[in-house]
Amino acid sequence: TFSNVYLCVDLQNDVEIVIKVCRNKRSYVLAAEDEIKTIKYLNSLDQGQEFFVKYHSSFNYKKHICIVFEK
């Protein structure tokens, strides 16, 4: 109930990515913001990118937080 995940293609790099679209309910938005902070922190600790999914970016679309990850 928190989000939907979509397999997409980054047209600039022609590479598959995953976009997690979080529902726009206030509690879910807060949880998504916490998730972004956490995954950024974990990625900073995992310099070799061996243990955690790589976070690319995030954006807001029609009040839904969208989080972009590697596939």
mmCIF file of the N, C-alpha and C atoms, coordinates in Angstrom:
data_MODEL
# 
_entry.id   MODEL 
# 
loop_
_atom_site.group_PDB 
_atom_site.id 
_atom_site.type_symbol 
_atom_site.label_atom_id 
_atom_site.label_alt_id 
_atom_site.label_comp_id 
_atom_site.label_asym_id 
_atom_site.label_entity_id 
_atom_site.label_seq_id 
_atom_site.pdbx_PDB_ins_code 
_atom_site.Cartn_x 
_atom_site.Cartn_y 
_atom_site.Cartn_z 
_atom_site.occupancy 
_atom_site.B_iso_or_equiv 
_atom_site.pdbx_formal_charge 
_atom_site.auth_seq_id 
_atom_site.auth_comp_id 
_atom_site.auth_asym_id 
_atom_site.auth_atom_id 
_atom_site.pdbx_PDB_model_num 
ATOM 1   N N  . THR A 1 1  ? 0.814  -1.205 0.000   1.00 0.00 ? 1  THR A N  1 
ATOM 2   C CA . THR A 1 1  ? 0.000  0.000  0.000   1.00 0.00 ? 1  THR A CA 1 
ATOM 3   C C  . THR A 1 1  ? 0.852  1.260  0.000   1.00 0.00 ? 1  THR A C  1 
ATOM 4   N N  . PHE A 1 2  ? 2.119  1.133  0.303   1.00 0.00 ? 2  PHE A N  1 
ATOM 5   C CA . PHE A 1 2  ? 3.008  2.289  0.415   1.00 0.00 ? 2  PHE A CA 1 
ATOM 6   C C  . PHE A 1 2  ? 3.388  2.870  -0.941  1.00 0.00 ? 2  PHE A C  1 
ATOM 7   N N  . SER A 1 3  ? 3.654  2.002  -1.922  1.00 0.00 ? 3  SER A N  1 
ATOM 8   C CA . SER A 1 3  ? 4.159  2.486  -3.210  1.00 0.00 ? 3  SER A CA 1 
ATOM 9   C C  . SER A 1 3  ? 3.956  1.440  -4.303  1.00 0.00 ? 3  SER A C  1 
ATOM 10  N N  . ASN A 1 4  ? 4.218  1.881  -5.523  1.00 0.00 ? 4  ASN A N  1 
ATOM 11  C CA . ASN A 1 4  ? 4.290  0.998  -6.683  1.00 0.00 ? 4  ASN A CA 1 
ATOM 12  C C  . ASN A 1 4  ? 5.676  1.157  -7.274  1.00 0.00 ? 4  ASN A C  1 
ATOM 13  N N  . VAL A 1 5  ? 6.193  0.081  -7.853  1.00 0.00 ? 5  VAL A N  1 
ATOM 14  C CA . VAL A 1 5  ? 7.535  0.107  -8.436  1.00 0.00 ? 5  VAL A CA 1 
ATOM 15  C C  . VAL A 1 5  ? 7.415  -0.216 -9.918  1.00 0.00 ? 5  VAL A C  1 
ATOM 16  N N  . TYR A 1 6  ? 8.127  0.580  -10.731 1.00 0.00 ? 6  TYR A N  1 
ATOM 17  C CA . TYR A 1 6  ? 8.046  0.435  -12.180 1.00 0.00 ? 6  TYR A CA 1 
ATOM 18  C C  . TYR A 1 6  ? 9.436  0.263  -12.775 1.00 0.00 ? 6  TYR A C  1 
ATOM 19  N N  . LEU A 1 7  ? 9.553  -0.642 -13.712 1.00 0.00 ? 7  LEU A N  1 
ATOM 20  C CA . LEU A 1 7  ? 10.774 -0.803 -14.481 1.00 0.00 ? 7  LEU A CA 1 
ATOM 21  C C  . LEU A 1 7  ? 10.705 0.191  -15.634 1.00 0.00 ? 7  LEU A C  1 
ATOM 22  N N  . CYS A 1 8  ? 11.732 1.022  -15.764 1.00 0.00 ? 8  CYS A N  1 
ATOM 23  C CA . CYS A 1 8  ? 11.742 2.083  -16.772 1.00 0.00 ? 8  CYS A CA 1 
ATOM 24  C C  . CYS A 1 8  ? 13.081 2.088  -17.503 1.00 0.00 ? 8  CYS A C  1 
ATOM 25  N N  . VAL A 1 9  ? 13.173 2.923  -18.510 1.00 0.00 ? 9  VAL A N  1 
ATOM 26  C CA . VAL A 1 9  ? 14.428 3.108  -19.229 1.00 0.00 ? 9  VAL A CA 1 
ATOM 27  C C  . VAL A 1 9  ? 14.812 4.573  -19.148 1.00 0.00 ? 9  VAL A C  1 
ATOM 28  N N  . ASP A 1 10 ? 16.038 4.832  -18.720 1.00 0.00 ? 10 ASP A N  1 
ATOM 29  C CA . ASP A 1 10 ? 16.597 6.179  -18.729 1.00 0.00 ? 10 ASP A CA 1 
ATOM 30  C C  . ASP A 1 10 ? 16.984 6.477  -20.173 1.00 0.00 ? 10 ASP A C  1 
ATOM 31  N N  . LEU A 1 11 ? 16.241 7.333  -20.829 1.00 0.00 ? 11 LEU A N  1 
ATOM 32  C CA . LEU A 1 11 ? 16.452 7.580  -22.258 1.00 0.00 ? 11 LEU A CA 1 
ATOM 33  C C  . LEU A 1 11 ? 17.754 8.314  -22.546 1.00 0.00 ? 11 LEU A C  1 
ATOM 34  N N  . GLN A 1 12 ? 18.290 9.032  -21.573 1.00 0.00 ? 12 GLN A N  1 
ATOM 35  C CA . GLN A 1 12 ? 19.559 9.732  -21.776 1.00 0.00 ? 12 GLN A CA 1 
ATOM 36  C C  . GLN A 1 12 ? 20.728 8.753  -21.830 1.00 0.00 ? 12 GLN A C  1 
ATOM 37  N N  . ASN A 1 13 ? 20.643 7.671  -21.037 1.00 0.00 ? 13 ASN A N  1 
ATOM 38  C CA . ASN A 1 13 ? 21.744 6.713  -20.959 1.00 0.00 ? 13 ASN A CA 1 
ATOM 39  C C  . ASN A 1 13 ? 21.400 5.346  -21.539 1.00 0.00 ? 13 ASN A C  1 
ATOM 40  N N  . ASP A 1 14 ? 20.157 5.161  -21.960 1.00 0.00 ? 14 ASP A N  1 
ATOM 41  C CA . ASP A 1 14 ? 19.671 3.892  -22.501 1.00 0.00 ? 14 ASP A CA 1 
ATOM 42  C C  . ASP A 1 14 ? 19.967 2.732  -21.544 1.00 0.00 ? 14 ASP A C  1 
ATOM 43  N N  . VAL A 1 15 ? 19.608 2.933  -20.274 1.00 0.00 ? 15 VAL A N  1 
ATOM 44  C CA . VAL A 1 15 ? 19.829 1.913  -19.251 1.00 0.00 ? 15 VAL A CA 1 
ATOM 45  C C  . VAL A 1 15 ? 18.538 1.727  -18.459 1.00 0.00 ? 15 VAL A C  1 
ATOM 46  N N  . GLU A 1 16 ? 18.265 0.485  -18.056 1.00 0.00 ? 16 GLU A N  1 
ATOM 47  C CA . GLU A 1 16 ? 17.072 0.215  -17.262 1.00 0.00 ? 16 GLU A CA 1 
ATOM 48  C C  . GLU A 1 16 ? 17.260 0.718  -15.836 1.00 0.00 ? 16 GLU A C  1 
ATOM 49  N N  . ILE A 1 17 ? 16.218 1.313  -15.296 1.00 0.00 ? 17 ILE A N  1 
ATOM 50  C CA . ILE A 1 17 ? 16.199 1.803  -13.920 1.00 0.00 ? 17 ILE A CA 1 
ATOM 51  C C  . ILE A 1 17 ? 14.879 1.371  -13.295 1.00 0.00 ? 17 ILE A C  1 
ATOM 52  N N  . VAL A 1 18 ? 14.772 1.566  -11.999 1.00 0.00 ? 18 VAL A N  1 
ATOM 53  C CA . VAL A 1 18 ? 13.543 1.280  -11.278 1.00 0.00 ? 18 VAL A CA 1 
ATOM 54  C C  . VAL A 1 18 ? 13.076 2.569  -10.620 1.00 0.00 ? 18 VAL A C  1 
ATOM 55  N N  . ILE A 1 19 ? 11.805 2.887  -10.767 1.00 0.00 ? 19 ILE A N  1 
ATOM 56  C CA . ILE A 1 19 ? 11.244 4.069  -10.116 1.00 0.00 ? 19 ILE A CA 1 
ATOM 57  C C  . ILE A 1 19 ? 10.169 3.604  -9.131  1.00 0.00 ? 19 ILE A C  1 
ATOM 58  N N  . LYS A 1 20 ? 10.382 3.973  -7.890  1.00 0.00 ? 20 LYS A N  1 
ATOM 59  C CA . LYS A 1 20 ? 9.427  3.669  -6.830  1.00 0.00 ? 20 LYS A CA 1 
ATOM 60  C C  . LYS A 1 20 ? 8.573  4.910  -6.635  1.00 0.00 ? 20 LYS A C  1 
ATOM 61  N N  . VAL A 1 21 ? 7.277  4.787  -6.881  1.00 0.00 ? 21 VAL A N  1 
ATOM 62  C CA . VAL A 1 21 ? 6.350  5.912  -6.770  1.00 0.00 ? 21 VAL A CA 1 
ATOM 63  C C  . VAL A 1 21 ? 5.559  5.740  -5.480  1.00 0.00 ? 21 VAL A C  1 
ATOM 64  N N  . CYS A 1 22 ? 5.797  6.629  -4.533  1.00 0.00 ? 22 CYS A N  1 
ATOM 65  C CA . CYS A 1 22 ? 5.159  6.544  -3.219  1.00 0.00 ? 22 CYS A CA 1 
ATOM 66  C C  . CYS A 1 22 ? 3.844  7.308  -3.237  1.00 0.00 ? 22 CYS A C  1 
ATOM 67  N N  . ARG A 1 23 ? 2.879  6.769  -2.589  1.00 0.00 ? 23 ARG A N  1 
ATOM 68  C CA . ARG A 1 23 ? 1.560  7.409  -2.532  1.00 0.00 ? 23 ARG A CA 1 
ATOM 69  C C  . ARG A 1 23 ? 1.663  8.773  -1.861  1.00 0.00 ? 23 ARG A C  1 
ATOM 70  N N  . ASN A 1 24 ? 0.744  9.656  -2.186  1.00 0.00 ? 24 ASN A N  1 
ATOM 71  C CA . ASN A 1 24 ? 0.842  11.031 -1.702  1.00 0.00 ? 24 ASN A CA 1 
ATOM 72  C C  . ASN A 1 24 ? 0.142  11.284 -0.365  1.00 0.00 ? 24 ASN A C  1 
ATOM 73  N N  . LYS A 1 25 ? -0.161 10.244 0.361   1.00 0.00 ? 25 LYS A N  1 
ATOM 74  C CA . LYS A 1 25 ? -0.692 10.400 1.711   1.00 0.00 ? 25 LYS A CA 1 
ATOM 75  C C  . LYS A 1 25 ? 0.441  10.914 2.616   1.00 0.00 ? 25 LYS A C  1 
ATOM 76  N N  . ARG A 1 26 ? 0.128  11.851 3.503   1.00 0.00 ? 26 ARG A N  1 
ATOM 77  C CA . ARG A 1 26 ? 1.159  12.521 4.308   1.00 0.00 ? 26 ARG A CA 1 
ATOM 78  C C  . ARG A 1 26 ? 2.106  11.557 5.018   1.00 0.00 ? 26 ARG A C  1 
ATOM 79  N N  . SER A 1 27 ? 1.585  10.532 5.651   1.00 0.00 ? 27 SER A N  1 
ATOM 80  C CA . SER A 1 27 ? 2.449  9.592  6.373   1.00 0.00 ? 27 SER A CA 1 
ATOM 81  C C  . SER A 1 27 ? 3.382  8.845  5.420   1.00 0.00 ? 27 SER A C  1 
ATOM 82  N N  . TYR A 1 28 ? 2.923  8.556  4.206   1.00 0.00 ? 28 TYR A N  1 
ATOM 83  C CA . TYR A 1 28 ? 3.760  7.879  3.223   1.00 0.00 ? 28 TYR A CA 1 
ATOM 84  C C  . TYR A 1 28 ? 4.829  8.821  2.680   1.00 0.00 ? 28 TYR A C  1 
ATOM 85  N N  . VAL A 1 29 ? 4.470  10.079 2.518   1.00 0.00 ? 29 VAL A N  1 
ATOM 86  C CA . VAL A 1 29 ? 5.446  11.074 2.060   1.00 0.00 ? 29 VAL A CA 1 
ATOM 87  C C  . VAL A 1 29 ? 6.579  11.195 3.078   1.00 0.00 ? 29 VAL A C  1 
ATOM 88  N N  . LEU A 1 30 ? 6.230  11.256 4.345   1.00 0.00 ? 30 LEU A N  1 
ATOM 89  C CA . LEU A 1 30 ? 7.251  11.338 5.392   1.00 0.00 ? 30 LEU A CA 1 
ATOM 90  C C  . LEU A 1 30 ? 8.130  10.087 5.401   1.00 0.00 ? 30 LEU A C  1 
ATOM 91  N N  . ALA A 1 31 ? 7.520  8.935  5.228   1.00 0.00 ? 31 ALA A N  1 
ATOM 92  C CA . ALA A 1 31 ? 8.280  7.684  5.178   1.00 0.00 ? 31 ALA A CA 1 
ATOM 93  C C  . ALA A 1 31 ? 9.214  7.666  3.966   1.00 0.00 ? 31 ALA A C  1 
ATOM 94  N N  . ALA A 1 32 ? 8.749  8.152  2.836   1.00 0.00 ? 32 ALA A N  1 
ATOM 95  C CA . ALA A 1 32 ? 9.580  8.202  1.630   1.00 0.00 ? 32 ALA A CA 1 
ATOM 96  C C  . ALA A 1 32 ? 10.760 9.145  1.828   1.00 0.00 ? 32 ALA A C  1 
ATOM 97  N N  . GLU A 1 33 ? 10.535 10.279 2.465   1.00 0.00 ? 33 GLU A N  1 
ATOM 98  C CA . GLU A 1 33 ? 11.632 11.214 2.743   1.00 0.00 ? 33 GLU A CA 1 
ATOM 99  C C  . GLU A 1 33 ? 12.674 10.570 3.653   1.00 0.00 ? 33 GLU A C  1 
ATOM 100 N N  . ASP A 1 34 ? 12.221 9.819  4.649   1.00 0.00 ? 34 ASP A N  1 
ATOM 101 C CA . ASP A 1 34 ? 13.147 9.088  5.521   1.00 0.00 ? 34 ASP A CA 1 
ATOM 102 C C  . ASP A 1 34 ? 13.902 8.016  4.743   1.00 0.00 ? 34 ASP A C  1 
ATOM 103 N N  . GLU A 1 35 ? 13.200 7.341  3.842   1.00 0.00 ? 35 GLU A N  1 
ATOM 104 C CA . GLU A 1 35 ? 13.852 6.309  3.026   1.00 0.00 ? 35 GLU A CA 1 
ATOM 105 C C  . GLU A 1 35 ? 14.957 6.911  2.171   1.00 0.00 ? 35 GLU A C  1 
ATOM 106 N N  . ILE A 1 36 ? 14.706 8.063  1.581   1.00 0.00 ? 36 ILE A N  1 
ATOM 107 C CA . ILE A 1 36 ? 15.715 8.728  0.751   1.00 0.00 ? 36 ILE A CA 1 
ATOM 108 C C  . ILE A 1 36 ? 16.945 9.077  1.591   1.00 0.00 ? 36 ILE A C  1 
ATOM 109 N N  . LYS A 1 37 ? 16.733 9.645  2.759   1.00 0.00 ? 37 LYS A N  1 
ATOM 110 C CA . LYS A 1 37 ? 17.862 9.980  3.642   1.00 0.00 ? 37 LYS A CA 1 
ATOM 111 C C  . LYS A 1 37 ? 18.651 8.728  4.011   1.00 0.00 ? 37 LYS A C  1 
ATOM 112 N N  . THR A 1 38 ? 17.939 7.659  4.321   1.00 0.00 ? 38 THR A N  1 
ATOM 113 C CA . THR A 1 38 ? 18.597 6.418  4.732   1.00 0.00 ? 38 THR A CA 1 
ATOM 114 C C  . THR A 1 38 ? 19.392 5.801  3.600   1.00 0.00 ? 38 THR A C  1 
ATOM 115 N N  . ILE A 1 39 ? 18.808 5.707  2.401   1.00 0.00 ? 39 ILE A N  1 
ATOM 116 C CA . ILE A 1 39 ? 19.518 5.071  1.290   1.00 0.00 ? 39 ILE A CA 1 
ATOM 117 C C  . ILE A 1 39 ? 20.709 5.923  0.847   1.00 0.00 ? 39 ILE A C  1 
ATOM 118 N N  . LYS A 1 40 ? 20.600 7.250  0.926   1.00 0.00 ? 40 LYS A N  1 
ATOM 119 C CA . LYS A 1 40 ? 21.755 8.101  0.627   1.00 0.00 ? 40 LYS A CA 1 
ATOM 120 C C  . LYS A 1 40 ? 22.891 7.816  1.606   1.00 0.00 ? 40 LYS A C  1 
ATOM 121 N N  . TYR A 1 41 ? 22.541 7.697  2.874   1.00 0.00 ? 41 TYR A N  1 
ATOM 122 C CA . TYR A 1 41 ? 23.547 7.420  3.895   1.00 0.00 ? 41 TYR A CA 1 
ATOM 123 C C  . TYR A 1 41 ? 24.186 6.039  3.661   1.00 0.00 ? 41 TYR A C  1 
ATOM 124 N N  . LEU A 1 42 ? 23.366 5.028  3.414   1.00 0.00 ? 42 LEU A N  1 
ATOM 125 C CA . LEU A 1 42 ? 23.890 3.692  3.179   1.00 0.00 ? 42 LEU A CA 1 
ATOM 126 C C  . LEU A 1 42 ? 24.770 3.646  1.937   1.00 0.00 ? 42 LEU A C  1 
ATOM 127 N N  . ASN A 1 43 ? 24.373 4.362  0.885   1.00 0.00 ? 43 ASN A N  1 
ATOM 128 C CA . ASN A 1 43 ? 25.194 4.423  -0.325  1.00 0.00 ? 43 ASN A CA 1 
ATOM 129 C C  . ASN A 1 43 ? 26.531 5.094  -0.048  1.00 0.00 ? 43 ASN A C  1 
ATOM 130 N N  . SER A 1 44 ? 26.550 6.099  0.830   1.00 0.00 ? 44 SER A N  1 
ATOM 131 C CA . SER A 1 44 ? 27.812 6.775  1.159   1.00 0.00 ? 44 SER A CA 1 
ATOM 132 C C  . SER A 1 44 ? 28.763 5.847  1.911   1.00 0.00 ? 44 SER A C  1 
ATOM 133 N N  . LEU A 1 45 ? 28.229 4.893  2.660   1.00 0.00 ? 45 LEU A N  1 
ATOM 134 C CA . LEU A 1 45 ? 29.059 3.930  3.382   1.00 0.00 ? 45 LEU A CA 1 
ATOM 135 C C  . LEU A 1 45 ? 29.547 2.799  2.484   1.00 0.00 ? 45 LEU A C  1 
ATOM 136 N N  . ASP A 1 46 ? 28.810 2.518  1.438   1.00 0.00 ? 46 ASP A N  1 
ATOM 137 C CA . ASP A 1 46 ? 29.084 1.393  0.539   1.00 0.00 ? 46 ASP A CA 1 
ATOM 138 C C  . ASP A 1 46 ? 29.793 1.903  -0.710  1.00 0.00 ? 46 ASP A C  1 
ATOM 139 N N  . GLN A 1 47 ? 31.042 2.314  -0.543  1.00 0.00 ? 47 GLN A N  1 
ATOM 140 C CA . GLN A 1 47 ? 31.791 2.931  -1.652  1.00 0.00 ? 47 GLN A CA 1 
ATOM 141 C C  . GLN A 1 47 ? 31.949 2.001  -2.856  1.00 0.00 ? 47 GLN A C  1 
ATOM 142 N N  . GLY A 1 48 ? 32.050 0.706  -2.616  1.00 0.00 ? 48 GLY A N  1 
ATOM 143 C CA . GLY A 1 48 ? 32.193 -0.251 -3.713  1.00 0.00 ? 48 GLY A CA 1 
ATOM 144 C C  . GLY A 1 48 ? 30.877 -0.638 -4.352  1.00 0.00 ? 48 GLY A C  1 
ATOM 145 N N  . GLN A 1 49 ? 29.790 -0.123 -3.832  1.00 0.00 ? 49 GLN A N  1 
ATOM 146 C CA . GLN A 1 49 ? 28.438 -0.414 -4.319  1.00 0.00 ? 49 GLN A CA 1 
ATOM 147 C C  . GLN A 1 49 ? 28.180 -1.913 -4.412  1.00 0.00 ? 49 GLN A C  1 
ATOM 148 N N  . GLU A 1 50 ? 28.542 -2.613 -3.330  1.00 0.00 ? 50 GLU A N  1 
ATOM 149 C CA . GLU A 1 50 ? 28.399 -4.061 -3.301  1.00 0.00 ? 50 GLU A CA 1 
ATOM 150 C C  . GLU A 1 50 ? 27.213 -4.540 -2.480  1.00 0.00 ? 50 GLU A C  1 
ATOM 151 N N  . PHE A 1 51 ? 26.734 -3.724 -1.528  1.00 0.00 ? 51 PHE A N  1 
ATOM 152 C CA . PHE A 1 51 ? 25.790 -4.242 -0.544  1.00 0.00 ? 51 PHE A CA 1 
ATOM 153 C C  . PHE A 1 51 ? 24.388 -3.644 -0.604  1.00 0.00 ? 51 PHE A C  1 
ATOM 154 N N  . PHE A 1 52 ? 24.248 -2.471 -1.156  1.00 0.00 ? 52 PHE A N  1 
ATOM 155 C CA . PHE A 1 52 ? 22.942 -1.810 -1.178  1.00 0.00 ? 52 PHE A CA 1 
ATOM 156 C C  . PHE A 1 52 ? 22.596 -1.380 -2.592  1.00 0.00 ? 52 PHE A C  1 
ATOM 157 N N  . VAL A 1 53 ? 21.318 -1.354 -2.879  1.00 0.00 ? 53 VAL A N  1 
ATOM 158 C CA . VAL A 1 53 ? 20.865 -0.868 -4.179  1.00 0.00 ? 53 VAL A CA 1 
ATOM 159 C C  . VAL A 1 53 ? 21.306 0.584  -4.331  1.00 0.00 ? 53 VAL A C  1 
ATOM 160 N N  . LYS A 1 54 ? 21.727 0.950  -5.534  1.00 0.00 ? 54 LYS A N  1 
ATOM 161 C CA . LYS A 1 54 ? 22.230 2.309  -5.772  1.00 0.00 ? 54 LYS A CA 1 
ATOM 162 C C  . LYS A 1 54 ? 21.067 3.268  -5.995  1.00 0.00 ? 54 LYS A C  1 
ATOM 163 N N  . TYR A 1 55 ? 21.056 4.326  -5.196  1.00 0.00 ? 55 TYR A N  1 
ATOM 164 C CA . TYR A 1 55 ? 20.088 5.409  -5.328  1.00 0.00 ? 55 TYR A CA 1 
ATOM 165 C C  . TYR A 1 55 ? 20.609 6.366  -6.395  1.00 0.00 ? 55 TYR A C  1 
ATOM 166 N N  . HIS A 1 56 ? 19.744 6.743  -7.337  1.00 0.00 ? 56 HIS A N  1 
ATOM 167 C CA . HIS A 1 56 ? 20.139 7.700  -8.373  1.00 0.00 ? 56 HIS A CA 1 
ATOM 168 C C  . HIS A 1 56 ? 19.628 9.104  -8.065  1.00 0.00 ? 56 HIS A C  1 
ATOM 169 N N  . SER A 1 57 ? 18.339 9.206  -7.797  1.00 0.00 ? 57 SER A N  1 
ATOM 170 C CA . SER A 1 57 ? 17.756 10.536 -7.573  1.00 0.00 ? 57 SER A CA 1 
ATOM 171 C C  . SER A 1 57 ? 16.327 10.366 -7.065  1.00 0.00 ? 57 SER A C  1 
ATOM 172 N N  . SER A 1 58 ? 15.691 11.504 -6.829  1.00 0.00 ? 58 SER A N  1 
ATOM 173 C CA . SER A 1 58 ? 14.273 11.496 -6.477  1.00 0.00 ? 58 SER A CA 1 
ATOM 174 C C  . SER A 1 58 ? 13.647 12.767 -7.034  1.00 0.00 ? 58 SER A C  1 
ATOM 175 N N  . PHE A 1 59 ? 12.349 12.712 -7.210  1.00 0.00 ? 59 PHE A N  1 
ATOM 176 C CA . PHE A 1 59 ? 11.618 13.874 -7.713  1.00 0.00 ? 59 PHE A CA 1 
ATOM 177 C C  . PHE A 1 59 ? 10.171 13.777 -7.279  1.00 0.00 ? 59 PHE A C  1 
ATOM 178 N N  . ASN A 1 60 ? 9.454  14.847 -7.422  1.00 0.00 ? 60 ASN A N  1 
ATOM 179 C CA . ASN A 1 60 ? 8.052  14.918 -7.042  1.00 0.00 ? 60 ASN A CA 1 
ATOM 180 C C  . ASN A 1 60 ? 7.216  15.008 -8.312  1.00 0.00 ? 60 ASN A C  1 
ATOM 181 N N  . TYR A 1 61 ? 6.221  14.143 -8.426  1.00 0.00 ? 61 TYR A N  1 
ATOM 182 C CA . TYR A 1 61 ? 5.316  14.155 -9.575  1.00 0.00 ? 61 TYR A CA 1 
ATOM 183 C C  . TYR A 1 61 ? 3.885  14.105 -9.062  1.00 0.00 ? 61 TYR A C  1 
ATOM 184 N N  . LYS A 1 62 ? 3.166  15.193 -9.255  1.00 0.00 ? 62 LYS A N  1 
ATOM 185 C CA . LYS A 1 62 ? 1.774  15.304 -8.802  1.00 0.00 ? 62 LYS A CA 1 
ATOM 186 C C  . LYS A 1 62 ? 1.631  14.922 -7.325  1.00 0.00 ? 62 LYS A C  1 
ATOM 187 N N  . LYS A 1 63 ? 2.547  15.442 -6.519  1.00 0.00 ? 63 LYS A N  1 
ATOM 188 C CA . LYS A 1 63 ? 2.588  15.240 -5.065  1.00 0.00 ? 63 LYS A CA 1 
ATOM 189 C C  . LYS A 1 63 ? 2.965  13.823 -4.644  1.00 0.00 ? 63 LYS A C  1 
ATOM 190 N N  . HIS A 1 64 ? 3.458  13.017 -5.582  1.00 0.00 ? 64 HIS A N  1 
ATOM 191 C CA . HIS A 1 64 ? 3.971  11.685 -5.269  1.00 0.00 ? 64 HIS A CA 1 
ATOM 192 C C  . HIS A 1 64 ? 5.496  11.775 -5.275  1.00 0.00 ? 64 HIS A C  1 
ATOM 193 N N  . ILE A 1 65 ? 6.133  11.270 -4.242  1.00 0.00 ? 65 ILE A N  1 
ATOM 194 C CA . ILE A 1 65 ? 7.593  11.205 -4.247  1.00 0.00 ? 65 ILE A CA 1 
ATOM 195 C C  . ILE A 1 65 ? 7.998  9.991  -5.064  1.00 0.00 ? 65 ILE A C  1 
ATOM 196 N N  . CYS A 1 66 ? 8.900  10.220 -6.010  1.00 0.00 ? 66 CYS A N  1 
ATOM 197 C CA . CYS A 1 66 ? 9.404  9.164  -6.888  1.00 0.00 ? 66 CYS A CA 1 
ATOM 198 C C  . CYS A 1 66 ? 10.887 8.991  -6.607  1.00 0.00 ? 66 CYS A C  1 
ATOM 199 N N  . ILE A 1 67 ? 11.289 7.763  -6.352  1.00 0.00 ? 67 ILE A N  1 
ATOM 200 C CA . ILE A 1 67 ? 12.674 7.467  -6.021  1.00 0.00 ? 67 ILE A CA 1 
ATOM 201 C C  . ILE A 1 67 ? 13.249 6.586  -7.137  1.00 0.00 ? 67 ILE A C  1 
ATOM 202 N N  . VAL A 1 68 ? 14.372 7.020  -7.690  1.00 0.00 ? 68 VAL A N  1 
ATOM 203 C CA . VAL A 1 68 ? 15.008 6.324  -8.816  1.00 0.00 ? 68 VAL A CA 1 
ATOM 204 C C  . VAL A 1 68 ? 16.181 5.501  -8.304  1.00 0.00 ? 68 VAL A C  1 
ATOM 205 N N  . PHE A 1 69 ? 16.148 4.197  -8.619  1.00 0.00 ? 69 PHE A N  1 
ATOM 206 C CA . PHE A 1 69 ? 17.189 3.265  -8.212  1.00 0.00 ? 69 PHE A CA 1 
ATOM 207 C C  . PHE A 1 69 ? 17.759 2.562  -9.446  1.00 0.00 ? 69 PHE A C  1 
ATOM 208 N N  . GLU A 1 70 ? 18.935 1.960  -9.248  1.00 0.00 ? 70 GLU A N  1 
ATOM 209 C CA . GLU A 1 70 ? 19.442 1.046  -10.278 1.00 0.00 ? 70 GLU A CA 1 
ATOM 210 C C  . GLU A 1 70 ? 18.522 -0.152 -10.347 1.00 0.00 ? 70 GLU A C  1 
ATOM 211 N N  . LYS A 1 71 ? 18.558 -0.852 -11.464 1.00 0.00 ? 71 LYS A N  1 
ATOM 212 C CA . LYS A 1 71 ? 17.743 -2.064 -11.598 1.00 0.00 ? 71 LYS A CA 1 
ATOM 213 C C  . LYS A 1 71 ? 18.390 -3.181 -10.811 1.00 0.00 ? 71 LYS A C  1 
# 
